[in-house]
Amino acid sequence: MSKPLNEDFFVSLNLDLIDRKNEALLQILDLLEVLKSNKDEKMARISSKLSEILENEENFEKITQAKNLDELLEILILLNDNKMIKIYENSYLEERFPNLAADKFLK
């Protein structure tokens, strides 16, 4: 039997992101934001659909090595079986993901 995880290990996610579980782009951006935040002791919770995509190490590497939002979108379209991905205004994304905005990832 597995031991329950202590909630202290998880970053508090923005509630509107949790409500949008099927939106792969926001989940990936949230994951990248956490990875770029340099908080080694914390990790974001992700949906089962995203877990399926990321369980392949090659897919994880492609996503984390994306140089900008356009490249990330191309990768997600391929990995998400060509399903439509909702796109958001840059101002919304920059507000939600300040570390990615600072790295010029969202431009």
N, C-alpha and C positions, 0 to 999 in steps of 0.2 A: 504494500500500500504506500502511495506516495505521501510525502509530508506536505502540508499546506504551505504555500509561500507567504512570507511576511509582506504585508502591504507596503512597508517602507522601501522595498526594492523597486517599486513602480512609480513612474512619474505620473502626476495628476494630469490627465488629458483634458483638453478643452471639451466640454460637454457637447457642443454642437458637432465636434468631430466624431464623438462616440455615436451620436444619433445618425450619422451618415456612414454606417458600417459598410455599405456596398460601394462606397466611393474610393476606389483604389488609389487615386491620385492623392487625396488628402491623407490617407493612411501612410502611404510611402513618404510623403513630405513630412508628416509627423515623425516617422521613424528617422529620417535623415536629420531632422531638426534635433532630435535627442542625441543622435550620434555626433553631431557637430557641436553640441553644447559642452563637450568635455566633462560630462558627469559620468565617469566610468562606473559608478556604483548603481546607476539607474538605467532602466530600459523601458520602452513603451510597450503597452499591450497591443496586440494586433489580432485581426479577425482570422478565422480559420481559412478563409479564401486566400488571404495574403500569406498566411503560414504555408499554404500549399505552394504558392509561387516561390517563396523564399527558402523552402527546405532544400532546394537545389542550390548548392554553393555557387555555381556558375551564374545563376539568376541573381543571387544576392550581390555578387561581385559586379555584374553589369549595372545594377541599380545604384550601388554605392559609388561606382566610378563614373557615373553620368556627370558631365561637365556643366550642364545647364538644364533648364526646364524642358526645352525642346527635345534634347537628347533623351531625357527621362521619359517624356511622353511617347516617343518612338519605341523605346524599350517596353513600356507598359502596354502599348497596343499589341505588340507581338506576344508578350507573356500572358496577356489577358484574353487570349483567343480572339483578337480583333473586336472585342466588345467596345461599345462606345464609352468614352471617358469624359466626364463632365469637366469643363474648363472654367476657371474662375478669373476674375479681374486681378491684375498684378497688385493693386492696392490692398485687396483682401488678403492675398497670399503673403505679401510683405508684412502686414500687420500680424498675421497668425504665425509666421515663421521668421522671426527677426534674425536668427543666426544664418539661415539660408539667404536672406536678403542682404545681409552684411557681406557674405561671400560672393555676391553678384550671381548667385545660382539662378535666381528667379527672373533675370533680365533676358 
